[in-house]
Amino acid sequence: MKLEEVKAAEAKLLLSTYERNPILFVRGEGVHLIDENGERYLDILSGIGVNALGYGHPAIEKAIAEQSRKLIHLSNLFFHEGQAALALRLTEASGMDRAFFSNSGTEAIEAALKLARAHAGLLRSEGKTIGTKVLALEHSFHGRTMGAVAATHKDKYREPFAPVMPGVEFVNFNDVEDLKAKFSTDVCAILLEAVQGEGGIRPVSKEFMATARELTKSTGALLIVDEIQAGFGRTGKWFAYQHYDVQPDVTTVAKPLAGGLPLGAMLCTEEAARAIHPGMHGTTFGGGPLACAVALAVINTIEHDQLLQHVTETGTYFRDALEQLAKKHSSILDVRGLGLMLAIELNSDELAKKVLAEMMKRRILINRTSDTVLRFLPPYILKKEHVDQVIVALDEILTEQAASESERAHTTGGKYVG
Ligand SMILES: Cc1ncc(COP(=O)(O)O)c(C=O)c1O
C-alpha cells in the first residue's frame, strides 16, 4: 500500500488518536528511517526515546532470532530464565532490590502507584500514620491509564475521562516551598520525573529532589522517580536520578529497555516490596522471554560499546552546539537537558511548528512538545557528524524564518521581534 491508501484506510478504520506526519516508513538502518520511496531521514526522535540502538542493530536481531526459536511467550505462572537475569542487571544498575515487569511505561507507573497505596496500607497496619494521597508535579507526564493519567498535569489528558484516580495533588515545578506546604502524613508517595520529558525537557532542581527525598523519608512515604523517558542511559547514566545524590524507593523504566519491543519495569526497594504478595498484581504479557532476552542484549551492547560514555560525549557536543546557536538566534529562549535528552525553547509556537516542518522537508525528524519546545531524543549511537547536520539545518531555518519575519514586519510597518 502507498501512503495515500494507508491514510485513507486508517482514517476509516482507526480510532482517531494521533495526527500523523504524512510519511510512510518501511524500514530503518542505524540512525536513519527510510520511506516508501527510498528517501532517508535522520531520526533525532528514535520512536520517542525508544530505539536507543537505532534500527537493524545486529545484537537485537540476533537476540530476537535466537529467543524466538526457543520461546516467545510464557505465562507468569511458570519460570523462564529471562526475568531473574534481567532483574539482576536492572537492580545492579539502579541500586534497587526488586523488579516487576510490565509491557509499557504507563503500566510500570500503575504498578508503582498500586505499590505506594499498598505500602501505605501495610504501614498503617503496623501502627503508622500515613494516608493515600499522591503528590505529582506541574508539567508532569506519566501515561494514559487511569492512575498514570491522574498524575499527569495537563488538563486535556485528564478531564475528558473524569473521574480519574482520586487523591492526586500537583506541586508547582521546582517550588520547594509549595512541596513542603503540600506534603503531610496524608501523602503516600511523591511521583516525579528527574528530567521531565513531555513537559518540555525540564530537569528538577537538586534542592527539589533532595527535599522530596527528605520529606518522604520522614513519614515512610515512597519517592517514585519516573525514568521512562530519562532513564536507561538516555542522560549518560543508567538512571537520571544518578545525576542527583538521591536514591529513590521506586523507579520506572520502559521506552528503550527492550530496543523497540514493548517492555517496562517497576524497580523498588525491599522495604516497599514487603507490601506485595502473590495475586495482588500481575500481567499476562509483562516480562515475556522474548522481550527479556532482547533487553539483556541491549544492556550488554550499551556496556560493551561504552554507550553511556558516548551519550555523555555526544550529548555535550550537541548541547554546546545548541548553545552556540542560541547566541546567534534570539528566537531561542532556552537550551535544556542532559545527555541525549535535549531541547530548545523557541519564542513562539508558530515558529516551533515551522521549524519542525522545515526540518522534515530536509529529512530530519525532531519533535515539538509543550508548544514551543523542540525536543531531541536521538538513538544513543548518534555521531557528531549527525549533530552537525541537525545544527546546520536549524541554523539555516532560523535564519530564513527571522528574515521572512523581518520582511513581514517591514511591509506591515510592524515591529520585528526576533
Ligand atoms: C516520563 C514518562 N512516563 C510514562 C510514560 C508512558 O509510557 P507509555 O507510553 O509506554 O505507556 C511516558 C511516555 O511518553 C513518559 O515519557
PDBQT file of the ligand as one rigid body, heavy atoms in Angstrom, charges set to zero:
ROOT
HETATM    1  C1  LIG A 501       8.039  10.057  31.731  1.00  0.00    +0.000 C 
HETATM    2  C2  LIG A 501       7.029   9.150  31.101  1.00  0.00    +0.000 A 
HETATM    3  N1  LIG A 501       6.293   8.341  31.878  1.00  0.00    +0.000 NA
HETATM    4  C3  LIG A 501       5.387   7.495  31.367  1.00  0.00    +0.000 A 
HETATM    5  C4  LIG A 501       5.160   7.437  30.010  1.00  0.00    +0.000 A 
HETATM    6  C5  LIG A 501       4.142   6.469  29.454  1.00  0.00    +0.000 C 
HETATM    7  O1  LIG A 501       4.780   5.445  28.778  1.00  0.00    +0.000 OA
HETATM    8  P1  LIG A 501       3.980   4.533  27.705  1.00  0.00    +0.000 P 
HETATM    9  O2  LIG A 501       3.631   5.417  26.563  1.00  0.00    +0.000 OA
HETATM   10  O3  LIG A 501       4.949   3.440  27.347  1.00  0.00    +0.000 OA
HETATM   11  O4  LIG A 501       2.782   4.000  28.407  1.00  0.00    +0.000 OA
HETATM   12  C6  LIG A 501       5.883   8.265  29.156  1.00  0.00    +0.000 A 
HETATM   13  C7  LIG A 501       5.626   8.266  27.704  1.00  0.00    +0.000 C 
HETATM   14  O5  LIG A 501       5.962   9.149  26.989  1.00  0.00    +0.000 OA
HETATM   15  C8  LIG A 501       6.850   9.143  29.712  1.00  0.00    +0.000 A 
HETATM   16  O6  LIG A 501       7.565   9.959  28.944  1.00  0.00    +0.000 OA
ENDROOT
TORSDOF 0
